[in-house]
Amino acid sequence: MAEQDQERSFAERLAHLIATVHPPDRKPYSYREIAQGVADVTGVSMSATHVQQLAVGARRDPKRSHIQALARFFGVPVTYFFDDEVAGRVDEQVADVVAWRDTQARGLAQRAMRLSERDRRTVSALMDQLASYAEGRERTRRGRKPE
């Protein structure tokens, strides 16, 4: 396939997914987390260095199994990496989710600012408890072996 000026490279598309597709309460996944997540989700082994090289364009020959595994990890169709139309639709959907997520967080913050100082401390303590509970569930889930 001949590349046109407006087309993004595999590396650019992967870097975009890394920057935008992550849980709302944290920064993007590290290359190590992506490699581990790919292995956990798909069984395909990739090193963190390999993921990084693909994301910055230092490696331009991704294996089909790696492309499929990365697509599955990020929840996008494999064609995202090669088809501008598919990539455009997926990017629009991701942008909508990010905007909604940011709007929701902003809305919560604005509502909290209308509370008294004492009530804000109570809400903050409740959020800390919820986060702690969620961390405990995540640790428990990760510690379980598949049956």
C-alpha positions in Angstrom: 0.0 0.0 0.0 1.5 3.3 -1.0 1.4 5.9 1.8 -0.3 9.2 1.1 0.6 12.4 2.9 -2.5 12.4 5.0 -2.1 8.8 6.1 -0.7 8.1 9.5 2.0 5.5 10.1 1.5 2.4 12.2 3.7 4.1 14.8 1.6 7.2 14.9 -1.6 5.3 15.2 -0.2 3.1 18.0 1.2 6.2 19.8 -2.2 7.8 19.6 -3.9 4.8 21.1 -1.3 4.8 23.9 -1.9 8.4 24.6 -5.7 8.3 24.6 -7.0 4.8 25.5 -6.5 4.3 29.2 -8.6 4.3 32.3 -9.9 7.7 33.2 -8.3 7.9 36.6 -4.7 7.5 35.5 -2.1 8.4 32.9 -1.4 6.3 29.8 -0.2 2.8 30.1 3.6 2.4 30.2 5.2 0.2 27.6 5.8 -2.4 30.2 2.1 -2.4 31.2 1.1 -2.7 27.5 3.4 -5.7 27.0 2.1 -7.4 30.1 -1.5 -6.5 29.2 -1.0 -7.9 25.7 0.3 -11.1 27.2 -2.5 -11.4 29.8 -5.3 -10.7 27.3 -4.0 -12.5 24.2 -1.1 -14.8 25.3 1.2 -13.1 22.8 4.6 -12.2 24.2 6.1 -8.8 23.5 8.8 -6.9 25.4 8.3 -3.4 26.6 11.2 -2.4 24.4 9.5 -3.8 21.3 6.3 -2.0 22.1 8.2 1.3 22.5 10.1 0.7 19.2 6.8 0.2 17.4 5.3 3.3 19.0 8.1 5.6 18.0 8.7 4.1 14.6 12.1 2.6 15.3 10.7 -0.8 14.2 8.5 -0.8 11.1 7.9 -4.4 10.7 5.3 -5.5 13.2 4.4 -9.2 13.1 0.8 -9.9 12.3 0.3 -11.6 15.7 1.6 -8.4 17.4 -0.7 -6.2 15.4 -3.7 -8.4 16.3 -2.7 -8.5 20.0 -2.2 -4.7 20.2 -5.6 -4.2 18.6 -7.3 -6.5 21.0 -5.5 -4.9 24.0 -6.7 -1.4 23.0 -10.1 -2.6 21.9 -9.9 -1.5 18.3 -10.3 -3.5 15.1 -7.1 -4.6 13.4 -7.9 -2.5 10.4 -7.5 0.6 12.6 -3.8 0.4 11.9 -4.2 0.3 8.1 -7.5 1.9 7.1 -7.8 5.7 7.4 -11.6 5.5 7.4 -11.7 3.0 10.2 -9.0 4.9 12.2 -11.0 8.1 11.8 -14.2 6.5 13.1 -12.4 4.9 16.1 -10.5 8.1 16.9 -13.8 10.1 16.9 -15.3 7.5 19.3 -12.3 7.7 21.6 -12.4 11.5 21.5 -16.1 11.4 22.4 -15.4 9.1 25.4 -12.5 11.3 26.6 -14.6 14.4 26.3 -17.5 12.8 28.2 -15.1 11.5 30.9 -13.5 15.0 31.3 -16.9 16.7 31.3 -18.2 14.2 34.0 -15.1 14.8 36.2 -15.5 18.6 35.8 -19.1 18.4 36.7 -18.3 16.4 39.8 -15.7 19.0 40.8 -18.1 21.9 40.2 -20.8 20.2 42.3 -18.2 19.6 45.1 -17.2 23.3 45.2 -20.8 24.2 46.1 -20.6 22.1 49.3 -19.4 23.3 52.6 -15.7 22.7 53.6 -16.8 20.0 56.0 -19.0 18.3 53.4 -16.1 18.4 50.8 -13.9 16.7 53.3 -16.5 14.0 53.8 -16.9 13.5 50.0 -13.1 13.3 49.7 -12.9 10.7 52.5 -15.6 8.7 50.8 -13.7 8.9 47.4 -10.6 7.7 49.2 -12.5 4.7 50.6 -13.9 3.9 47.2 -10.5 4.0 45.6 -9.0 1.8 48.4 -11.9 -0.6 47.9 -11.4 -0.7 44.1 -7.6 -1.2 44.6 -8.3 -4.2 46.9 -10.7 -5.7 44.4 -8.1 -5.3 41.6 -5.4 -6.9 43.7 -7.7 -9.8 44.5 -8.6 -10.2 40.9 -5.0 -10.1 39.7 -4.0 -12.6 42.4 -6.5 -15.2 41.3 -5.4 -18.0 39.0 -7.7 -19.0 36.2 -9.5 -22.3 36.9 
